């Protein structure tokens, strides 16, 4: 075989294990060329999405180069949404579904999402998050989890997988072996899950087992250190975890895809190219890249790193070929899954129904709700993490104003409180004089500045109604508290209906 042909075949293997993102609502020329050369997957982000019709045109353009191309998206249908990033999700997130605890409802919501993704041409969804949010200070999972108990998360993980795949879209259980009990955001640093083997087996692994039993064929690795299995390298780069635990102990034979390889937890130590090579060598089959680094230069850097590692002996060609085979098998299976399901219309109702069912109210609601008049709403706005991406529309004020004309509102960010300490008096309490006050928070227990601001507001106005759109807590601030269990657009509408006493339907 000629050297040129060998080089081309090696490059094709390298391309096949990359799942790159790109910029734009049409496919760049470099992506189309790469598909022709062997690229088997791409991933879409909110920057690629303008409308359902546009996404369908984009995916058709991509598949014209390869009908079995894996087109992935990171769509959790909750606070993390790409397909509805400009409007906010019309479905509640996982924590809200777990709070309702009706697996039939969870399956119906995920099937409804699948209809939308399937119609748009998406074949793989990087969801659900099957992490058990056992650490309330977790900065990256929170309401992305179905709950804090392993059995609850397990049964809803299985329901989500069944619903999504019955709608023609492959599911992906993440973030193996469990990202719920950490206190560091892996986008910026390396978290550590310091539990012993027995605790991991009882706490973190049951949802992954349940997802596999439900038929999931893709698992995403997490960028976290798990010293009980490997004290030296993150799970994504650990053969003890990917091959030893996931493949051999749990018996998973599907596709292992990495979390975004540009995240600080791995690139700070190994570089984006070094992390890519180490992940494939450790047993990963596909490299997700392009959330932040979406250019052709990064793509070529990673392709070159993989081929160079084979030539230098840092990565065996057999391991690269095995990874490529698993990608090809998954592509064939997922494209068959999509062909087997007709393109059905999205209902548009099940998400709002689920969000309404997730609402919980504490305190003397019978005397405080519905609000007696149009209120002043204060929304305390936290910084979003990179998993959420750009801030999607959330909150209660806008849908409440539609139901109670005359509602006014202000959004307060932490820097405003630092720069202008009187902002609460001037923009929150003063405009609410003689009117109902509604304070909207998002993970107040985890954001210290927000918790303090909430205390200040409710001490000044003990009659304030508090709407918590993150993880619920029992701080007791506010006479009446409304818990949505998530900050999606659907959750905001459901809360506004409770406050106004004017349900949409």
CORMO-V494920 format. One record per backbone hydrogen bond with DSSP energy under -1.0 kcal/mol. CO is the residue of the C=O (numbers start at 1). NH is the residue of the N-H. If there is no record, write none. Layout:
CO/NH + CO/NH
This chain:
2/6 + 3/7 + 4/8 + 5/9 + 6/10 + 7/11 + 8/12 + 9/13 + 10/14 + 11/15 + 12/16 + 15/18 + 17/287 + 19/289 + 20/43 + 28/32 + 29/33 + 30/34 + 31/35 + 32/36 + 33/37 + 34/39 + 35/38 + 40/70 + 42/72 + 45/48 + 46/49 + 51/55 + 52/56 + 53/57 + 54/58 + 55/59 + 56/60 + 57/61 + 58/62 + 59/63 + 60/64 + 62/65 + 66/69 + 70/42 + 71/123 + 71/124 + 72/44 + 73/75 + 73/126 + 80/76 + 82/85 + 84/88 + 89/490 + 93/97 + 94/98 + 95/99 + 96/100 + 97/101 + 102/106 + 103/107 + 104/108 + 105/109 + 106/110 + 107/111 + 108/112 + 109/113 + 110/114 + 111/115 + 112/116 + 113/117 + 114/118 + 115/119 + 116/120 + 117/122 + 118/121 + 123/170 + 124/73 + 125/127 + 127/172 + 128/174 + 132/134 + 135/138 + 141/144 + 142/145 + 143/95 + 147/133 + 149/153 + 150/154 + 151/155 + 152/156 + 153/157 + 154/158 + 155/159 + 156/160 + 157/161 + 158/162 + 159/163 + 160/164 + 161/165 + 162/166 + 164/169 + 165/168 + 170/125 + 173/220 + 174/130 + 175/178 + 176/222 + 180/135 + 185/188 + 185/189 + 186/265 + 187/264 + 191/225 + 196/200 + 197/201 + 198/202 + 199/203 + 200/204 + 200/205 + 205/209 + 206/210 + 207/211 + 208/212 + 209/213 + 210/214 + 211/216 + 212/215 + 217/255 + 218/173 + 219/257 + 220/176 + 222/224 + 224/235 + 225/193 + 226/229 + 226/230 + 234/237 + 235/238 + 238/242 + 239/243 + 239/244 + 240/245 + 241/246 + 242/247 + 243/248 + 244/249 + 245/250 + 246/252 + 255/219 + 256/285 + 256/286 + 257/221 + 260/263 + 263/266 + 263/267 + 264/268 + 266/270 + 267/271 + 271/275 + 272/276 + 273/277 + 274/278 + 275/279 + 276/280 + 277/281 + 278/282 + 279/284 + 286/258 + 287/19 + 288/261 + 289/21 + 295/299 + 296/300 + 297/301 + 298/302 + 299/303 + 300/304 + 301/305 + 302/306 + 303/307 + 304/308 + 305/309 + 306/310 + 307/311 + 308/312 + 309/314 + 309/315 + 316/320 + 317/321 + 318/322 + 319/323 + 320/324 + 321/325 + 322/326 + 323/327 + 324/328 + 325/329 + 326/330 + 327/331 + 328/332 + 329/333 + 330/334 + 331/335 + 332/336 + 333/337 + 334/338 + 335/339 + 336/340 + 338/341 + 349/353 + 350/354 + 351/355 + 352/356 + 353/357 + 354/358 + 356/359 + 360/483 + 362/481 + 363/365 + 364/367 + 364/368 + 365/369 + 375/408 + 376/438 + 377/410 + 378/440 + 379/412 + 385/389 + 396/400 + 397/401 + 398/402 + 400/404 + 404/407 + 408/377 + 410/379 + 412/381 + 413/417 + 414/418 + 415/419 + 416/420 + 420/423 + 422/426 + 423/427 + 424/428 + 424/429 + 425/430 + 430/433 + 432/435 + 436/376 + 437/465 + 438/378 + 439/467 + 440/380 + 441/469 + 443/447 + 447/451 + 448/452 + 449/453 + 450/454 + 451/455 + 452/456 + 453/457 + 454/458 + 455/459 + 456/460 + 457/461 + 461/464 + 464/479 + 465/439 + 466/482 + 467/441 + 468/484 + 480/466 + 481/362 + 482/468 + 483/360 + 488/492 + 489/493 + 490/494 + 491/495 + 492/496 + 493/497 + 494/498 + 495/499 + 496/500 + 497/501 + 499/371
